[in-house]
Amino acid sequence: MTPQSDEDEVWRQIIASFNEPAEDPSAEQPWPDRENVAVEDPPVRTAAPDEAKAADGRATADAGETRDAEDEAPAVVAEEEADHYIPPPPPPLPKADSLTKAAWLALFGGPAYLLLAALFDWPMDGWIVFLAVAAFIGGFVALVVRMGDGPPHDGGWDDGAVV
């Protein structure tokens, strides 16, 4: 390791040269020239003067009367919207049997009861706490035991992605 005085000197040099320009000419532009992109002009805003004011010669461009040039071309907007991917509607949820519904209710109901009882200062006897914890554990175990350990029988031979 270097002595403390050497480290202090290095830090002083770094701080002293902090605002100095870099010696490397490519430091102004840290990316290659081929990645330079031309800056596009912002959209042109046109004023739509009120016809009554235009007749009087007092036409002004209020903030509410300005509109984008893009608004004047609805065909372009409609064409862009047609190019977007619209996913198909999701399939309906599978029907759950009563045991699965009870397991989910126990899994979330036990901790929810304990949380609400603590928030609203409900009396919690020992047997109520035991039932809530047992419901949570029982619901978890029931869902894990009923969970399939293999691929579905009608799933086919390939579990890969569909492109």
DAQUISUL-V789624 format. One line per field, one symbol per residue. ss: DSSP state (h for helix, s for strand, l for the rest). Layout:
ss->???
This chain:
ss->lllhhhhhhhhhhhhhllllllllhhhlllllhhhlllllllllssslllhhhhhhllllllhhhssshhhhlhhhhhhhhhlllllllllllllllhhhhhhhhhhhhhhhhhhhhhhllllllhhhhhhhhhhhhhhhhhhhhhlllllllllllllllll
